[in-house]
Amino acid sequence: MTDPIRVKPTARQLEYQQWEFGLFLHFGLRTFYEGYVDFDERPMSPSAFRPALLDCEQWIRTAKEAGMNYAVLTAKHHDGFSNWPTRYSTFSVEHSPWKDGKGDVIREFTDACRKYGVKPGLYYSPYDGSADFYTQDAKAYDDYFVNQITELLTNYGDIDILWFDGCGSEDHEYDWPRIIGEIRRMQPNILIFNMGDPDFRWVGNEDGIAPDPCWNTVDATEFSILTDEADRLAERLWLPAECDVQLRSNWFYSDNDLHTLKSLRELMGLYSLSVGRGANLLLNIGPDREGRLPPADTDRLLAFGAEIRRRFGAPIAALPDFAESDGKWEVTLREPRLIEHIVIGEDLTDGECVRSFVLTVVTAKTRRRIRLYEGRSIGHKRIIRLPAVKVRGVALEILESEGEPKIRELSVFPAGDEEN
């Protein structure tokens, strides 16, 4: 084992990784225009914004019941419509008939998050299709950018995440030192997604799938679905990945995509391919035109949360049951059991050590040791799904590491239909 200088996460980054599962909420003026797409040239009017039954508490209560720990709401998408009464644009809720122009979606969202103990995050598109000076006057646009971000970060208490979407910004230069400096000054504990001075990164696709291996330390970030170019970093940084994916085929609500609602089986697959590969999962639902999560989406999300708890709520062996010696952890079960999942987690406080590992089982009848799985990264969490197999024991062995590995979690779970 070598012991090089490793990149270490901040305490705040480790906290983010522990959240694991969050709700993405695309809601705004676009919600009221069926079929409206990114960078659509059709005009929209704030007069259409009429969420008569807006219920942010329903959004966040559902997220909490599903086991989600954070939520990210579109404060402003690419079209430029502001979900709060901004002083710097007339394209906002203040100029809509909703609550006679006195409504504030951001206020209701952040209040709901605090009521239910869910971490609030705000999506802000650096690109703004409503600002005609976006391409004409970079300094004026940076002023506008900073002014709007100042409103969001000084009027709503602590915000945990500021989520920057790079779409539309491929050829635009922002004064990031100024912008980030102001953000960090106003909210030193905020986590920034993917642009400027990021604390965590986009996984690189909108399918909810992390690569294997999925390392936490990278030297570049992908920032937009519209380009294959990556932003090179000046040095290797600890930037955990987040997988964002839609529950339906559209980010915003549509009357015509209910048939695309992901099945529970697909969602569990995505959970294994995101959280199960050490990334966070940010699952999107578009609230409907009344301002509520649609019933079908709500039911599916709650079923998803219930299945995660059912599958991973009651291990038959956990870390304290394992005996550790020289980079190997072993447990002997009280009786042969049919197992299907093994979950491993590294203690990442001092960085990521494990570079390869192997899982071995002791078979039920002949008590032979058989190697069933070899992997590379473990990271915050690694979910290994095995074909259902009856075993008497399980062993984890670290084959290669940079420094002394520390295992934080090691759990064995029974097969879902285990009976005999």
KEBA-380346 format. One record per residue (C-alpha): chain; residue number from 1; residue in one letter; x, y, z. Coordinates in steps of 0.5 Angstrom, whole numbers. Each point is the difference from the previous one (the first is absolute). Layout:
<atoms>
{A, NUM, A, {X, Y, Z}}
...
</atoms>
This chain:
<atoms>
{A, 1, M, {0, 0, 0}}
{A, 2, T, {3, 7, -2}}
{A, 3, D, {-2, 6, 4}}
{A, 4, P, {0, 6, -5}}
{A, 5, I, {-3, 7, 2}}
{A, 6, R, {-7, -1, -2}}
{A, 7, V, {-5, 5, -1}}
{A, 8, K, {-5, 1, 6}}
{A, 9, P, {-7, 2, 0}}
{A, 10, T, {-3, 6, 4}}
{A, 11, A, {-5, -2, 6}}
{A, 12, R, {-5, 4, -4}}
{A, 13, Q, {1, -5, -6}}
{A, 14, L, {0, -6, 4}}
{A, 15, E, {-7, 2, 3}}
{A, 16, Y, {-2, 1, -7}}
{A, 17, Q, {2, -7, -2}}
{A, 18, Q, {-4, -3, 7}}
{A, 19, W, {-7, 4, -3}}
{A, 20, E, {1, -5, -6}}
{A, 21, F, {-8, 1, -3}}
{A, 22, G, {-3, 6, -2}}
{A, 23, L, {-6, 3, -3}}
{A, 24, F, {1, 4, -6}}
{A, 25, L, {-6, 5, -2}}
{A, 26, H, {-1, 3, -6}}
{A, 27, F, {-6, 5, 0}}
{A, 28, G, {-1, 7, -3}}
{A, 29, L, {-3, 4, -5}}
{A, 30, R, {2, -6, -5}}
{A, 31, T, {-5, -4, 4}}
{A, 32, F, {-6, 4, -3}}
{A, 33, Y, {2, -1, -7}}
{A, 34, E, {-1, -7, -3}}
{A, 35, G, {6, -2, -4}}
{A, 36, Y, {5, 5, 1}}
{A, 37, V, {7, -2, 0}}
{A, 38, D, {7, 3, 2}}
{A, 39, F, {1, 6, -4}}
{A, 40, D, {-6, 0, -4}}
{A, 41, E, {-2, 7, -3}}
{A, 42, R, {-7, 0, 1}}
{A, 43, P, {-1, 6, 5}}
{A, 44, M, {-3, -1, 7}}
{A, 45, S, {-4, 5, 4}}
{A, 46, P, {0, 0, 8}}
{A, 47, S, {-8, 0, -1}}
{A, 48, A, {0, -7, -1}}
{A, 49, F, {3, -2, 7}}
{A, 50, R, {-6, -2, 4}}
{A, 51, P, {2, -6, 5}}
{A, 52, A, {-7, 1, 4}}
{A, 53, L, {2, -6, 4}}
{A, 54, L, {7, 1, 1}}
{A, 55, D, {2, -5, 6}}
{A, 56, C, {8, 0, 1}}
{A, 57, E, {-1, -4, 7}}
{A, 58, Q, {-3, -5, -4}}
{A, 59, W, {6, 0, -5}}
{A, 60, I, {5, -1, 6}}
{A, 61, R, {-5, -4, 5}}
{A, 62, T, {0, -5, -6}}
{A, 63, A, {8, 0, -1}}
{A, 64, K, {1, -1, 8}}
{A, 65, E, {-5, -6, 0}}
{A, 66, A, {4, -3, -6}}
{A, 67, G, {7, 1, 4}}
{A, 68, M, {3, 6, -4}}
{A, 69, N, {4, 4, 4}}
{A, 70, Y, {0, 7, -5}}
{A, 71, A, {-4, 3, -5}}
{A, 72, V, {3, 5, -6}}
{A, 73, L, {-6, 4, -3}}
{A, 74, T, {1, 4, -6}}
{A, 75, A, {0, 8, 2}}
{A, 76, K, {2, 2, -7}}
{A, 77, H, {0, -5, -6}}
{A, 78, H, {3, 2, -7}}
{A, 79, D, {-6, 4, -2}}
{A, 80, G, {2, 5, 6}}
{A, 81, F, {-7, 0, 3}}
{A, 82, S, {2, 1, 8}}
{A, 83, N, {-4, -4, 5}}
{A, 84, W, {1, 6, 5}}
{A, 85, P, {-2, 7, 0}}
{A, 86, T, {7, 3, -3}}
{A, 87, R, {1, 7, 0}}
{A, 88, Y, {4, -1, -7}}
{A, 89, S, {-5, -3, -5}}
{A, 90, T, {-7, 1, -1}}
{A, 91, F, {0, -7, -3}}
{A, 92, S, {-2, -3, 7}}
{A, 93, V, {-6, -2, 5}}
{A, 94, E, {-1, 7, 2}}
{A, 95, H, {-2, 1, -7}}
{A, 96, S, {-5, -5, 0}}
{A, 97, P, {-7, -1, 2}}
{A, 98, W, {2, -5, 5}}
{A, 99, K, {-2, 3, 7}}
{A, 100, D, {-1, 6, -3}}
{A, 101, G, {8, 1, -1}}
{A, 102, K, {1, -1, 7}}
{A, 103, G, {2, -8, 0}}
{A, 104, D, {7, -2, 1}}
{A, 105, V, {1, -8, -2}}
{A, 106, I, {8, 1, 3}}
{A, 107, R, {-3, 2, 6}}
{A, 108, E, {-5, -6, 1}}
{A, 109, F, {5, -5, -3}}
{A, 110, T, {5, 2, 6}}
{A, 111, D, {-5, 0, 5}}
{A, 112, A, {-3, -7, -2}}
{A, 113, C, {8, -2, 0}}
{A, 114, R, {1, 2, 7}}
{A, 115, K, {-7, -2, 3}}
{A, 116, Y, {2, -8, -2}}
{A, 117, G, {7, 0, 1}}
{A, 118, V, {2, 0, -8}}
{A, 119, K, {6, 4, -2}}
{A, 120, P, {-2, 6, -5}}
{A, 121, G, {4, 1, -7}}
{A, 122, L, {-1, 5, -5}}
{A, 123, Y, {1, -2, -8}}
{A, 124, Y, {2, 7, -3}}
{A, 125, S, {1, 0, -8}}
{A, 126, P, {6, 4, -1}}
{A, 127, Y, {-3, 1, -7}}
{A, 128, D, {-6, 5, 0}}
{A, 129, G, {-4, 0, -7}}
{A, 130, S, {-4, 6, 3}}
{A, 131, A, {6, 4, 1}}
{A, 132, D, {1, 4, -7}}
{A, 133, F, {7, 2, 3}}
{A, 134, Y, {3, -7, 1}}
{A, 135, T, {4, 0, -6}}
{A, 136, Q, {1, 8, -1}}
{A, 137, D, {3, 2, 6}}
{A, 138, A, {3, -5, 5}}
{A, 139, K, {2, 5, 5}}
{A, 140, A, {-8, 2, 1}}
{A, 141, Y, {-2, -8, 0}}
{A, 142, D, {5, -1, 5}}
{A, 143, D, {-3, 5, 4}}
{A, 144, Y, {-7, -3, -1}}
{A, 145, F, {3, -7, 2}}
{A, 146, V, {3, 3, 6}}
{A, 147, N, {-6, 4, 2}}
{A, 148, Q, {-5, -6, -1}}
{A, 149, I, {4, -5, 4}}
{A, 150, T, {1, 5, 6}}
{A, 151, E, {-8, 0, 0}}
{A, 152, L, {0, -7, 1}}
{A, 153, L, {6, -1, 5}}
{A, 154, T, {-2, 6, 4}}
{A, 155, N, {-8, -1, 1}}
{A, 156, Y, {-1, -7, 1}}
{A, 157, G, {4, -2, 6}}
{A, 158, D, {6, -6, -1}}
{A, 159, I, {0, -3, -7}}
{A, 160, D, {3, -7, -1}}
{A, 161, I, {1, 0, -7}}
{A, 162, L, {1, 5, -6}}
{A, 163, W, {-1, -4, -6}}
{A, 164, F, {3, 3, -7}}
{A, 165, D, {-2, -3, -6}}
{A, 166, G, {5, 1, -6}}
{A, 167, C, {-5, -1, -6}}
{A, 168, G, {0, 6, -4}}
{A, 169, S, {7, 3, 3}}
{A, 170, E, {4, -4, -4}}
{A, 171, D, {3, 6, -4}}
{A, 172, H, {-1, 5, 6}}
{A, 173, E, {5, 3, 5}}
{A, 174, Y, {-2, 2, 7}}
{A, 175, D, {4, 4, 5}}
{A, 176, W, {0, -7, 4}}
{A, 177, P, {5, 3, 5}}
{A, 178, R, {-5, 6, 2}}
{A, 179, I, {-6, -4, 0}}
{A, 180, I, {3, -6, 4}}
{A, 181, G, {3, 5, 5}}
{A, 182, E, {-7, 3, 1}}
{A, 183, I, {-3, -7, 1}}
{A, 184, R, {5, -2, 5}}
{A, 185, R, {0, 6, 4}}
{A, 186, M, {-7, 0, 0}}
{A, 187, Q, {-1, -7, 2}}
{A, 188, P, {7, -4, 2}}
{A, 189, N, {-3, -6, 1}}
{A, 190, I, {-4, -1, -7}}
{A, 191, L, {2, -6, -5}}
{A, 192, I, {0, 2, -7}}
{A, 193, F, {-1, -4, -6}}
{A, 194, N, {4, -1, -6}}
{A, 195, M, {2, 7, -2}}
{A, 196, G, {5, 6, 3}}
{A, 197, D, {3, -3, 6}}
{A, 198, P, {-4, -7, 1}}
{A, 199, D, {-1, -4, 6}}
{A, 200, F, {-3, -6, -4}}
{A, 201, R, {-1, -2, -7}}
{A, 202, W, {-4, -2, -6}}
{A, 203, V, {0, -8, -1}}
{A, 204, G, {0, 2, -8}}
{A, 205, N, {-6, -3, -2}}
{A, 206, E, {-8, 1, 2}}
{A, 207, D, {-1, -7, 0}}
{A, 208, G, {1, -1, 8}}
{A, 209, I, {6, -5, -1}}
{A, 210, A, {7, 1, 3}}
{A, 211, P, {6, -3, -4}}
{A, 212, D, {4, -6, 3}}
{A, 213, P, {5, 2, 4}}
{A, 214, C, {-3, 7, 2}}
{A, 215, W, {6, 3, 3}}
{A, 216, N, {-1, 6, 5}}
{A, 217, T, {6, 4, -3}}
{A, 218, V, {0, 3, -7}}
{A, 219, D, {4, 4, -4}}
{A, 220, A, {-6, 3, -4}}
{A, 221, T, {-7, 1, 0}}
{A, 222, E, {-5, -1, -6}}
{A, 223, F, {-5, 6, 1}}
{A, 224, S, {-5, 0, -5}}
{A, 225, I, {-4, -6, -4}}
{A, 226, L, {1, 5, -6}}
{A, 227, T, {7, -2, -1}}
{A, 228, D, {5, -5, 1}}
{A, 229, E, {5, 5, 2}}
{A, 230, A, {3, -1, 7}}
{A, 231, D, {2, 6, 5}}
{A, 232, R, {7, -2, 2}}
{A, 233, L, {2, 2, 7}}
{A, 234, A, {6, 3, 2}}
{A, 235, E, {1, -6, 5}}
{A, 236, R, {-3, -6, 2}}
{A, 237, L, {-6, 1, 4}}
{A, 238, W, {-4, -4, 5}}
{A, 239, L, {-7, 1, -4}}
{A, 240, P, {-5, -6, 2}}
{A, 241, A, {-5, -1, -6}}
{A, 242, E, {-7, 1, 0}}
{A, 243, C, {-5, -4, -5}}
{A, 244, D, {-6, 4, -2}}
{A, 245, V, {-6, -3, -4}}
{A, 246, Q, {-7, 1, -1}}
{A, 247, L, {-6, -4, 3}}
{A, 248, R, {-3, 1, -7}}
{A, 249, S, {2, 2, -7}}
{A, 250, N, {0, 7, 1}}
{A, 251, W, {3, 5, 6}}
{A, 252, F, {-6, 4, 0}}
{A, 253, Y, {-7, -2, 1}}
{A, 254, S, {-4, -3, -7}}
{A, 255, D, {-7, -2, -1}}
{A, 256, N, {3, -5, -5}}
{A, 257, D, {5, -4, 3}}
{A, 258, L, {-3, -4, 6}}
{A, 259, H, {2, -7, -4}}
{A, 260, T, {7, 2, 1}}
{A, 261, L, {0, -1, 8}}
{A, 262, K, {6, -4, 2}}
{A, 263, S, {-2, -7, 3}}
{A, 264, L, {2, -2, 7}}
{A, 265, R, {4, -5, -3}}
{A, 266, E, {4, 5, -5}}
{A, 267, L, {1, 5, 6}}
{A, 268, M, {3, -5, 5}}
{A, 269, G, {5, -2, -6}}
{A, 270, L, {1, 8, 0}}
{A, 271, Y, {1, 0, 7}}
{A, 272, S, {6, -6, 0}}
{A, 273, L, {3, 4, -6}}
{A, 274, S, {0, 7, 3}}
{A, 275, V, {0, -1, 8}}
{A, 276, G, {3, -7, -1}}
{A, 277, R, {6, 3, -3}}
{A, 278, G, {2, 5, 5}}
{A, 279, A, {-4, 6, -4}}
{A, 280, N, {-6, 4, 3}}
{A, 281, L, {-7, -1, -4}}
{A, 282, L, {-4, 6, -1}}
{A, 283, L, {-7, -2, -3}}
{A, 284, N, {-4, 5, -4}}
{A, 285, I, {-8, 1, 1}}
{A, 286, G, {-3, 6, -4}}
{A, 287, P, {-6, 2, 5}}
{A, 288, D, {-6, 1, -4}}
{A, 289, R, {-4, 7, -2}}
{A, 290, E, {-4, 0, 6}}
{A, 291, G, {7, 0, 4}}
{A, 292, R, {0, -7, 3}}
{A, 293, L, {4, -7, -2}}
{A, 294, P, {-5, -4, -4}}
{A, 295, P, {-3, -6, 3}}
{A, 296, A, {3, -5, -4}}
{A, 297, D, {7, 3, 1}}
{A, 298, T, {-1, 0, 8}}
{A, 299, D, {-2, -7, 0}}
{A, 300, R, {6, -2, -4}}
{A, 301, L, {5, 4, 4}}
{A, 302, L, {-3, -3, 7}}
{A, 303, A, {0, -7, -3}}
{A, 304, F, {7, 1, -2}}
{A, 305, G, {2, 3, 7}}
{A, 306, A, {-4, -6, 3}}
{A, 307, E, {4, -5, -4}}
{A, 308, I, {7, 3, 2}}
{A, 309, R, {-2, -1, 7}}
{A, 310, R, {-3, -7, -1}}
{A, 311, R, {7, -2, -4}}
{A, 312, F, {5, 3, 4}}
{A, 313, G, {-3, 1, 7}}
{A, 314, A, {1, -6, 4}}
{A, 315, P, {7, -3, -1}}
{A, 316, I, {2, -7, 2}}
{A, 317, A, {7, 2, 1}}
{A, 318, A, {3, 7, 1}}
{A, 319, L, {7, 2, 2}}
{A, 320, P, {0, -1, 7}}
{A, 321, D, {-1, -7, -2}}
{A, 322, F, {6, -1, -4}}
{A, 323, A, {7, -2, 3}}
{A, 324, E, {5, 5, -4}}
{A, 325, S, {8, -2, -1}}
{A, 326, D, {5, 2, -5}}
{A, 327, G, {-5, 4, -5}}
{A, 328, K, {-5, -6, 1}}
{A, 329, W, {-7, 0, 3}}
{A, 330, E, {-3, -7, 1}}
{A, 331, V, {-7, -2, 3}}
{A, 332, T, {-3, -7, 1}}
{A, 333, L, {-8, 0, 0}}
{A, 334, R, {-3, -4, 6}}
{A, 335, E, {-4, -4, -6}}
{A, 336, P, {1, 0, -7}}
{A, 337, R, {-4, 5, -3}}
{A, 338, L, {-2, 2, -7}}
{A, 339, I, {3, 7, -2}}
{A, 340, E, {-1, 5, -5}}
{A, 341, H, {4, 7, 2}}
{A, 342, I, {6, 2, 3}}
{A, 343, V, {1, 7, 2}}
{A, 344, I, {7, 3, 1}}
{A, 345, G, {2, 7, 2}}
{A, 346, E, {7, 3, 1}}
{A, 347, D, {1, 5, 5}}
{A, 348, L, {2, 6, -4}}
{A, 349, T, {3, 5, 5}}
{A, 350, D, {7, -1, -2}}
{A, 351, G, {-2, -1, -8}}
{A, 352, E, {-1, -6, -4}}
{A, 353, C, {5, -6, 1}}
{A, 354, V, {-3, -6, -3}}
{A, 355, R, {2, -1, -7}}
{A, 356, S, {-3, -8, -1}}
{A, 357, F, {-3, -5, 5}}
{A, 358, V, {-3, -7, -1}}
{A, 359, L, {-6, -3, 4}}
{A, 360, T, {0, -7, 2}}
{A, 361, V, {-5, -5, 2}}
{A, 362, V, {0, -6, 4}}
{A, 363, T, {-5, -5, -3}}
{A, 364, A, {-6, -3, 3}}
{A, 365, K, {1, -8, -1}}
{A, 366, T, {8, -1, -1}}
{A, 367, R, {2, 6, 4}}
{A, 368, R, {5, 2, -6}}
{A, 369, R, {2, 7, -1}}
{A, 370, I, {-2, 3, -6}}
{A, 371, R, {2, 7, -3}}
{A, 372, L, {-6, 3, -3}}
{A, 373, Y, {1, 7, -1}}
{A, 374, E, {6, 5, -2}}
{A, 375, G, {0, 7, 0}}
{A, 376, R, {4, 7, 0}}
{A, 377, S, {-3, 6, 4}}
{A, 378, I, {-4, -1, 6}}
{A, 379, G, {-1, 8, 2}}
{A, 380, H, {-6, 2, 4}}
{A, 381, K, {-4, -6, -2}}
{A, 382, R, {0, -6, -4}}
{A, 383, I, {-6, -5, -1}}
{A, 384, I, {2, -6, -3}}
{A, 385, R, {-6, -4, -2}}
{A, 386, L, {2, -8, -1}}
{A, 387, P, {-4, -5, -3}}
{A, 388, A, {-4, -3, 6}}
{A, 389, V, {5, -5, 3}}
{A, 390, K, {-1, -4, 7}}
{A, 391, V, {7, 1, 4}}
{A, 392, R, {3, -1, 7}}
{A, 393, G, {4, 6, 0}}
{A, 394, V, {3, 6, -4}}
{A, 395, A, {7, 3, 0}}
{A, 396, L, {2, 7, -3}}
{A, 397, E, {7, 0, -2}}
{A, 398, I, {4, 7, -2}}
{A, 399, L, {5, -2, -6}}
{A, 400, E, {3, 7, -1}}
{A, 401, S, {-1, 6, 3}}
{A, 402, E, {4, 7, 1}}
{A, 403, G, {1, 0, 8}}
{A, 404, E, {-4, -4, 5}}
{A, 405, P, {-7, -1, -2}}
{A, 406, K, {-5, 2, 5}}
{A, 407, I, {-7, -4, -1}}
{A, 408, R, {-6, 4, 3}}
{A, 409, E, {-6, -5, -2}}
{A, 410, L, {0, -7, -2}}
{A, 411, S, {-7, -3, 0}}
{A, 412, V, {-3, -7, -3}}
{A, 413, F, {-7, 0, -2}}
{A, 414, P, {-5, -6, -1}}
{A, 415, A, {-3, -1, -7}}
{A, 416, G, {-6, 3, -1}}
{A, 417, D, {-4, -6, 0}}
{A, 418, E, {3, -4, 5}}
{A, 419, E, {-4, -6, 2}}
{A, 420, N, {4, -6, 1}}
</atoms>
